[in-house]
Amino acid sequence: MRTRHSPKSPAQQESLDVAQLVGRLLREGESDIYRKIRLAVDRAVMQAVFRHAKGNQVRASEMLGISRTTLRAKLRSLRGTIEKQLWLESGQSDS
């Protein structure tokens, strides 16, 4: 029977093991595996970089080698969960 579990977010797991995640998705009969893996990797990378940059989008975009516009689009595609989590952790307000 096919289940509809989504990949755990990096906040839900200590580290991202891509091979393990692929294996789990295959065992569970998931479809659209590439998209799910790409999103999980994006979340892990963005979370680590944003934490290192202390939530600074300009610094994070420079570290990632992408424009701030691209960074914002990626954050939107990840539903802003990383940015919001970091703001809550740092006590900053949404500006």
N, CA, C and O atoms as CSV, one atom per row, in Angstrom:
chain,resi,resn,atom,element,x,y,z
A,1,MET,N,N,0.842,-1.190,0.000
A,1,MET,CA,C,0.000,0.000,0.000
A,1,MET,C,C,0.885,1.250,0.000
A,1,MET,O,O,1.862,1.327,0.744
A,2,ARG,N,N,0.543,2.197,-0.816
A,2,ARG,CA,C,1.329,3.419,-0.967
A,2,ARG,C,C,0.982,4.413,0.138
A,2,ARG,O,O,-0.189,4.691,0.396
A,3,THR,N,N,2.000,4.932,0.774
A,3,THR,CA,C,1.787,5.947,1.795
A,3,THR,C,C,2.128,7.311,1.232
A,3,THR,O,O,2.758,7.410,0.180
A,4,ARG,N,N,1.724,8.351,1.915
A,4,ARG,CA,C,1.970,9.707,1.437
A,4,ARG,C,C,2.826,10.501,2.414
A,4,ARG,O,O,2.530,11.660,2.704
A,5,HIS,N,N,3.876,9.885,2.915
A,5,HIS,CA,C,4.782,10.598,3.808
A,5,HIS,C,C,5.675,11.509,2.985
A,5,HIS,O,O,6.159,11.124,1.921
A,6,SER,N,N,5.887,12.702,3.478
A,6,SER,CA,C,6.836,13.590,2.813
A,6,SER,C,C,8.171,13.459,3.521
A,6,SER,O,O,8.220,13.041,4.677
A,7,PRO,N,N,9.263,13.813,2.837
A,7,PRO,CA,C,10.566,13.733,3.490
A,7,PRO,C,C,10.580,14.599,4.738
A,7,PRO,O,O,10.016,15.693,4.746
A,8,LYS,N,N,11.217,14.117,5.785
A,8,LYS,CA,C,11.320,14.906,7.003
A,8,LYS,C,C,12.127,16.158,6.715
A,8,LYS,O,O,13.093,16.130,5.952
A,9,SER,N,N,11.723,17.245,7.330
A,9,SER,CA,C,12.487,18.474,7.172
A,9,SER,C,C,13.755,18.365,8.009
A,9,SER,O,O,13.799,17.579,8.955
A,10,PRO,N,N,14.786,19.136,7.679
A,10,PRO,CA,C,16.014,19.095,8.474
A,10,PRO,C,C,15.771,19.388,9.948
A,10,PRO,O,O,16.505,18.897,10.805
A,11,ALA,N,N,14.752,20.182,10.250
A,11,ALA,CA,C,14.449,20.458,11.650
A,11,ALA,C,C,13.980,19.193,12.360
A,11,ALA,O,O,14.097,19.087,13.581
A,12,GLN,N,N,13.449,18.228,11.600
A,12,GLN,CA,C,12.951,16.988,12.178
A,12,GLN,C,C,14.020,15.908,12.233
A,12,GLN,O,O,13.810,14.880,12.877
A,13,GLN,N,N,15.125,16.102,11.597
A,13,GLN,CA,C,16.182,15.097,11.608
A,13,GLN,C,C,17.523,15.761,11.834
A,13,GLN,O,O,17.757,16.886,11.394
A,14,GLU,N,N,18.397,15.055,12.522
A,14,GLU,CA,C,19.723,15.608,12.859
A,14,GLU,C,C,20.514,15.954,11.610
A,14,GLU,O,O,21.040,17.061,11.498
A,15,SER,N,N,20.605,15.024,10.673
A,15,SER,CA,C,21.327,15.262,9.434
A,15,SER,C,C,20.579,14.592,8.290
A,15,SER,O,O,19.792,13.670,8.500
A,16,LEU,N,N,20.832,15.061,7.102
A,16,LEU,CA,C,20.165,14.535,5.926
A,16,LEU,C,C,21.026,13.446,5.310
A,16,LEU,O,O,22.153,13.707,4.887
A,17,ASP,N,N,20.505,12.228,5.257
A,17,ASP,CA,C,21.167,11.115,4.584
A,17,ASP,C,C,20.365,10.859,3.317
A,17,ASP,O,O,19.322,10.206,3.351
A,18,VAL,N,N,20.862,11.380,2.199
A,18,VAL,CA,C,20.129,11.316,0.935
A,18,VAL,C,C,19.871,9.878,0.515
A,18,VAL,O,O,18.758,9.545,0.107
A,19,ALA,N,N,20.885,9.021,0.609
A,19,ALA,CA,C,20.713,7.620,0.206
A,19,ALA,C,C,19.639,6.934,1.045
A,19,ALA,O,O,18.829,6.165,0.527
A,20,GLN,N,N,19.644,7.218,2.333
A,20,GLN,CA,C,18.641,6.632,3.224
A,20,GLN,C,C,17.241,7.146,2.870
A,20,GLN,O,O,16.278,6.378,2.853
A,21,LEU,N,N,17.137,8.433,2.590
A,21,LEU,CA,C,15.853,9.014,2.223
A,21,LEU,C,C,15.336,8.437,0.910
A,21,LEU,O,O,14.152,8.119,0.794
A,22,VAL,N,N,16.217,8.299,-0.080
A,22,VAL,CA,C,15.821,7.700,-1.364
A,22,VAL,C,C,15.316,6.280,-1.130
A,22,VAL,O,O,14.270,5.893,-1.652
A,23,GLY,N,N,16.061,5.509,-0.346
A,23,GLY,CA,C,15.653,4.139,-0.055
A,23,GLY,C,C,14.293,4.080,0.611
A,23,GLY,O,O,13.460,3.247,0.254
A,24,ARG,N,N,14.060,4.960,1.580
A,24,ARG,CA,C,12.763,4.974,2.274
A,24,ARG,C,C,11.634,5.322,1.314
A,24,ARG,O,O,10.578,4.690,1.339
A,25,LEU,N,N,11.853,6.319,0.473
A,25,LEU,CA,C,10.820,6.713,-0.486
A,25,LEU,C,C,10.525,5.581,-1.468
A,25,LEU,O,O,9.370,5.358,-1.831
A,26,LEU,N,N,11.566,4.868,-1.898
A,26,LEU,CA,C,11.368,3.728,-2.798
A,26,LEU,C,C,10.578,2.621,-2.105
A,26,LEU,O,O,9.637,2.069,-2.677
A,27,ARG,N,N,10.967,2.298,-0.866
A,27,ARG,CA,C,10.247,1.250,-0.120
A,27,ARG,C,C,8.786,1.600,0.091
A,27,ARG,O,O,7.925,0.720,0.090
A,28,GLU,N,N,8.503,2.888,0.273
A,28,GLU,CA,C,7.135,3.331,0.528
A,28,GLU,C,C,6.328,3.510,-0.753
A,28,GLU,O,O,5.148,3.857,-0.708
A,29,GLY,N,N,6.973,3.271,-1.896
A,29,GLY,CA,C,6.262,3.363,-3.165
A,29,GLY,C,C,5.917,4.782,-3.574
A,29,GLY,O,O,4.944,5.013,-4.293
A,30,GLU,N,N,6.709,5.716,-3.119
A,30,GLU,CA,C,6.451,7.120,-3.439
A,30,GLU,C,C,6.712,7.412,-4.911
A,30,GLU,O,O,7.493,6.722,-5.566
A,31,SER,N,N,6.060,8.421,-5.409
A,31,SER,CA,C,6.337,8.918,-6.754
A,31,SER,C,C,6.959,10.303,-6.604
A,31,SER,O,O,6.992,10.853,-5.503
A,32,ASP,N,N,7.442,10.856,-7.687
A,32,ASP,CA,C,8.022,12.205,-7.674
A,32,ASP,C,C,9.208,12.287,-6.712
A,32,ASP,O,O,9.392,13.287,-6.019
A,33,ILE,N,N,10.005,11.219,-6.682
A,33,ILE,CA,C,11.108,11.119,-5.731
A,33,ILE,C,C,12.153,12.208,-5.950
A,33,ILE,O,O,12.662,12.770,-4.980
A,34,TYR,N,N,12.481,12.514,-7.193
A,34,TYR,CA,C,13.508,13.525,-7.455
A,34,TYR,C,C,13.123,14.868,-6.833
A,34,TYR,O,O,13.949,15.509,-6.183
A,35,ARG,N,N,11.893,15.288,-7.025
A,35,ARG,CA,C,11.429,16.559,-6.459
A,35,ARG,C,C,11.511,16.540,-4.939
A,35,ARG,O,O,11.938,17.521,-4.331
A,36,LYS,N,N,11.112,15.446,-4.325
A,36,LYS,CA,C,11.133,15.343,-2.867
A,36,LYS,C,C,12.562,15.374,-2.326
A,36,LYS,O,O,12.823,15.981,-1.288
A,37,ILE,N,N,13.483,14.719,-3.033
A,37,ILE,CA,C,14.882,14.729,-2.606
A,37,ILE,C,C,15.462,16.126,-2.778
A,37,ILE,O,O,16.165,16.626,-1.899
A,38,ARG,N,N,15.165,16.755,-3.916
A,38,ARG,CA,C,15.680,18.109,-4.170
A,38,ARG,C,C,15.193,19.083,-3.096
A,38,ARG,O,O,15.964,19.917,-2.622
A,39,LEU,N,N,13.931,18.982,-2.717
A,39,LEU,CA,C,13.399,19.857,-1.672
A,39,LEU,C,C,14.063,19.585,-0.325
A,39,LEU,O,O,14.371,20.517,0.418
A,40,ALA,N,N,14.281,18.313,-0.011
A,40,ALA,CA,C,14.936,17.969,1.256
A,40,ALA,C,C,16.366,18.511,1.292
A,40,ALA,O,O,16.814,19.025,2.316
A,41,VAL,N,N,17.076,18.394,0.171
A,41,VAL,CA,C,18.444,18.909,0.100
A,41,VAL,C,C,18.428,20.434,0.196
A,41,VAL,O,O,19.228,21.017,0.928
A,42,ASP,N,N,17.526,21.080,-0.537
A,42,ASP,CA,C,17.417,22.542,-0.462
A,42,ASP,C,C,17.162,22.992,0.973
A,42,ASP,O,O,17.787,23.940,1.448
A,43,ARG,N,N,16.246,22.313,1.663
A,43,ARG,CA,C,15.950,22.680,3.055
A,43,ARG,C,C,17.190,22.548,3.923
A,43,ARG,O,O,17.492,23.442,4.714
A,44,ALA,N,N,17.911,21.439,3.781
A,44,ALA,CA,C,19.099,21.207,4.604
A,44,ALA,C,C,20.166,22.267,4.335
A,44,ALA,O,O,20.754,22.812,5.269
A,45,VAL,N,N,20.413,22.557,3.060
A,45,VAL,CA,C,21.431,23.544,2.700
A,45,VAL,C,C,21.013,24.937,3.172
A,45,VAL,O,O,21.806,25.649,3.788
A,46,MET,N,N,19.786,25.319,2.888
A,46,MET,CA,C,19.314,26.656,3.269
A,46,MET,C,C,19.340,26.833,4.781
A,46,MET,O,O,19.756,27.879,5.279
A,47,GLN,N,N,18.901,25.826,5.501
A,47,GLN,CA,C,18.881,25.937,6.958
A,47,GLN,C,C,20.298,26.131,7.500
A,47,GLN,O,O,20.525,26.995,8.347
A,48,ALA,N,N,21.240,25.340,7.021
A,48,ALA,CA,C,22.623,25.448,7.504
A,48,ALA,C,C,23.232,26.808,7.150
A,48,ALA,O,O,23.869,27.444,7.989
A,49,VAL,N,N,23.034,27.247,5.910
A,49,VAL,CA,C,23.615,28.521,5.470
A,49,VAL,C,C,22.959,29.686,6.196
A,49,VAL,O,O,23.648,30.605,6.637
A,50,PHE,N,N,21.632,29.658,6.328
A,50,PHE,CA,C,20.945,30.750,7.029
A,50,PHE,C,C,21.369,30.822,8.481
A,50,PHE,O,O,21.545,31.912,9.024
A,51,ARG,N,N,21.534,29.683,9.108
A,51,ARG,CA,C,21.979,29.683,10.498
A,51,ARG,C,C,23.388,30.289,10.585
A,51,ARG,O,O,23.665,31.105,11.465
A,52,HIS,N,N,24.261,29.887,9.676
A,52,HIS,CA,C,25.629,30.407,9.669
A,52,HIS,C,C,25.641,31.917,9.400
A,52,HIS,O,O,26.442,32.650,9.980
A,53,ALA,N,N,24.742,32.374,8.513
A,53,ALA,CA,C,24.663,33.798,8.162
A,53,ALA,C,C,23.804,34.586,9.149
A,53,ALA,O,O,23.556,35.777,8.959
A,54,LYS,N,N,23.357,33.909,10.201
A,54,LYS,CA,C,22.513,34.535,11.227
A,54,LYS,C,C,21.278,35.204,10.618
A,54,LYS,O,O,20.849,36.271,11.058
A,55,GLY,N,N,20.711,34.541,9.582
A,55,GLY,CA,C,19.486,35.025,8.966
A,55,GLY,C,C,19.667,36.146,7.953
A,55,GLY,O,O,18.680,36.624,7.393
A,56,ASN,N,N,20.894,36.577,7.704
A,56,ASN,CA,C,21.162,37.675,6.782
A,56,ASN,C,C,21.059,37.163,5.341
A,56,ASN,O,O,21.880,36.358,4.903
A,57,GLN,N,N,20.043,37.636,4.609
A,57,GLN,CA,C,19.800,37.158,3.252
A,57,GLN,C,C,20.915,37.520,2.282
A,57,GLN,O,O,21.260,36.714,1.418
A,58,VAL,N,N,21.479,38.698,2.405
A,58,VAL,CA,C,22.558,39.110,1.500
A,58,VAL,C,C,23.761,38.197,1.697
A,58,VAL,O,O,24.335,37.693,0.732
A,59,ARG,N,N,24.130,37.994,2.934
A,59,ARG,CA,C,25.277,37.126,3.225
A,59,ARG,C,C,24.993,35.685,2.777
A,59,ARG,O,O,25.859,35.032,2.197
A,60,ALA,N,N,23.786,35.199,3.047
A,60,ALA,CA,C,23.425,33.835,2.657
A,60,ALA,C,C,23.479,33.673,1.141
A,60,ALA,O,O,23.990,32.668,0.645
A,61,SER,N,N,22.958,34.652,0.401
A,61,SER,CA,C,22.975,34.547,-1.060
A,61,SER,C,C,24.403,34.556,-1.595
A,61,SER,O,O,24.712,33.858,-2.560
A,62,GLU,N,N,25.276,35.351,-0.966
A,62,GLU,CA,C,26.683,35.363,-1.377
A,62,GLU,C,C,27.332,34.018,-1.099
A,62,GLU,O,O,28.069,33.501,-1.939
A,63,MET,N,N,27.071,33.447,0.059
A,63,MET,CA,C,27.652,32.154,0.420
A,63,MET,C,C,27.164,31.045,-0.510
A,63,MET,O,O,27.918,30.130,-0.840
A,64,LEU,N,N,25.900,31.129,-0.931
A,64,LEU,CA,C,25.330,30.115,-1.813
A,64,LEU,C,C,25.725,30.330,-3.277
A,64,LEU,O,O,25.628,29.412,-4.092
A,65,GLY,N,N,26.169,31.543,-3.602
A,65,GLY,CA,C,26.526,31.851,-4.987
A,65,GLY,C,C,25.308,32.068,-5.862
A,65,GLY,O,O,25.335,31.800,-7.063
A,66,ILE,N,N,24.230,32.561,-5.243
A,66,ILE,CA,C,23.002,32.853,-5.984
A,66,ILE,C,C,22.574,34.280,-5.661
A,66,ILE,O,O,22.994,34.855,-4.657
A,67,SER,N,N,21.739,34.836,-6.518
A,67,SER,CA,C,21.258,36.197,-6.266
A,67,SER,C,C,20.262,36.185,-5.102
A,67,SER,O,O,19.690,35.152,-4.758
A,68,ARG,N,N,20.080,37.353,-4.517
A,68,ARG,CA,C,19.113,37.468,-3.425
A,68,ARG,C,C,17.702,37.165,-3.934
A,68,ARG,O,O,16.882,36.608,-3.204
A,69,THR,N,N,17.424,37.532,-5.182
A,69,THR,CA,C,16.117,37.231,-5.791
A,69,THR,C,C,15.910,35.726,-5.876
A,69,THR,O,O,14.832,35.225,-5.557
A,70,THR,N,N,16.942,35.005,-6.307
A,70,THR,CA,C,16.853,33.546,-6.384
A,70,THR,C,C,16.695,32.954,-4.995
A,70,THR,O,O,15.918,32.020,-4.799
A,71,LEU,N,N,17.429,33.494,-4.033
A,71,LEU,CA,C,17.312,33.026,-2.651
A,71,LEU,C,C,15.887,33.200,-2.150
A,71,LEU,O,O,15.318,32.285,-1.554
A,72,ARG,N,N,15.314,34.363,-2.387
A,72,ARG,CA,C,13.938,34.612,-1.943
A,72,ARG,C,C,12.950,33.662,-2.616
A,72,ARG,O,O,12.008,33.190,-1.981
A,73,ALA,N,N,13.165,33.382,-3.894
A,73,ALA,CA,C,12.289,32.438,-4.603
A,73,ALA,C,C,12.407,31.048,-3.988
A,73,ALA,O,O,11.403,30.359,-3.809
A,74,LYS,N,N,13.626,30.635,-3.667
A,74,LYS,CA,C,13.821,29.328,-3.031
A,74,LYS,C,C,13.146,29.290,-1.663
A,74,LYS,O,O,12.514,28.299,-1.301
A,75,LEU,N,N,13.285,30.366,-0.918
A,75,LEU,CA,C,12.635,30.423,0.396
A,75,LEU,C,C,11.119,30.337,0.263
A,75,LEU,O,O,10.455,29.665,1.052
A,76,ARG,N,N,10.578,31.024,-0.745
A,76,ARG,CA,C,9.128,30.943,-0.971
A,76,ARG,C,C,8.730,29.523,-1.335
A,76,ARG,O,O,7.703,29.026,-0.872
A,77,SER,N,N,9.542,28.860,-2.168
A,77,SER,CA,C,9.213,27.498,-2.575
A,77,SER,C,C,9.295,26.533,-1.397
A,77,SER,O,O,8.640,25.490,-1.394
A,78,LEU,N,N,10.094,26.879,-0.409
A,78,LEU,CA,C,10.177,26.075,0.806
A,78,LEU,C,C,9.185,26.582,1.851
A,78,LEU,O,O,9.233,26.193,3.018
A,79,ARG,N,N,8.299,27.447,1.412
A,79,ARG,CA,C,7.243,28.033,2.239
A,79,ARG,C,C,7.769,28.874,3.392
A,79,ARG,O,O,7.088,29.053,4.401
A,80,GLY,N,N,8.981,29.388,3.237
A,80,GLY,CA,C,9.522,30.288,4.246
A,80,GLY,C,C,9.803,29.650,5.587
A,80,GLY,O,O,10.103,30.361,6.545
A,81,THR,N,N,9.718,28.342,5.691
A,81,THR,CA,C,9.877,27.698,6.988
A,81,THR,C,C,11.246,27.930,7.593
A,81,THR,O,O,11.365,28.092,8.807
A,82,ILE,N,N,12.262,27.949,6.782
A,82,ILE,CA,C,13.625,28.126,7.286
A,82,ILE,C,C,13.794,29.534,7.834
A,82,ILE,O,O,14.274,29.733,8.950
A,83,GLU,N,N,13.385,30.515,7.015
A,83,GLU,CA,C,13.545,31.910,7.416
A,83,GLU,C,C,12.754,32.196,8.696
A,83,GLU,O,O,13.273,32.829,9.615
A,84,LYS,N,N,11.512,31.733,8.758
A,84,LYS,CA,C,10.684,31.972,9.939
A,84,LYS,C,C,11.289,31.314,11.172
A,84,LYS,O,O,11.316,31.912,12.248
A,85,GLN,N,N,11.774,30.087,11.020
A,85,GLN,CA,C,12.377,29.375,12.137
A,85,GLN,C,C,13.583,30.136,12.669
A,85,GLN,O,O,13.757,30.253,13.882
A,86,LEU,N,N,14.413,30.651,11.774
A,86,LEU,CA,C,15.595,31.394,12.197
A,86,LEU,C,C,15.228,32.711,12.859
A,86,LEU,O,O,15.876,33.124,13.821
A,87,TRP,N,N,14.194,33.377,12.353
A,87,TRP,CA,C,13.757,34.621,12.993
A,87,TRP,C,C,13.279,34.338,14.415
A,87,TRP,O,O,13.586,35.085,15.344
A,88,LEU,N,N,12.527,33.253,14.572
A,88,LEU,CA,C,12.034,32.900,15.902
A,88,LEU,C,C,13.200,32.582,16.836
A,88,LEU,O,O,13.191,32.986,17.999
A,89,GLU,N,N,14.206,31.861,16.332
A,89,GLU,CA,C,15.359,31.494,17.131
A,89,GLU,C,C,16.165,32.713,17.545
A,89,GLU,O,O,16.700,32.759,18.653
A,90,SER,N,N,16.256,33.707,16.658
A,90,SER,CA,C,17.090,34.871,16.939
A,90,SER,C,C,16.331,36.001,17.616
A,90,SER,O,O,16.938,36.970,18.072
A,91,GLY,N,N,15.001,35.884,17.686
A,91,GLY,CA,C,14.193,36.922,18.307
A,91,GLY,C,C,13.965,38.126,17.436
A,91,GLY,O,O,13.533,39.169,17.926
A,92,GLN,N,N,14.251,38.007,16.119
A,92,GLN,CA,C,14.041,39.113,15.183
A,92,GLN,C,C,12.595,39.131,14.738
A,92,GLN,O,O,11.888,38.130,14.854
A,93,SER,N,N,12.156,40.274,14.226
A,93,SER,CA,C,10.813,40.375,13.669
A,93,SER,C,C,10.897,40.293,12.153
A,93,SER,O,O,11.952,40.550,11.572
A,94,ASP,N,N,9.787,39.937,11.508
A,94,ASP,CA,C,9.712,39.850,10.051
A,94,ASP,C,C,9.697,41.256,9.475
A,94,ASP,O,O,8.785,42.031,9.761
A,95,SER,N,N,10.701,41.598,8.664
A,95,SER,CA,C,10.749,42.942,8.072
A,95,SER,C,C,10.968,42.880,6.601
A,95,SER,O,O,11.035,43.918,5.943
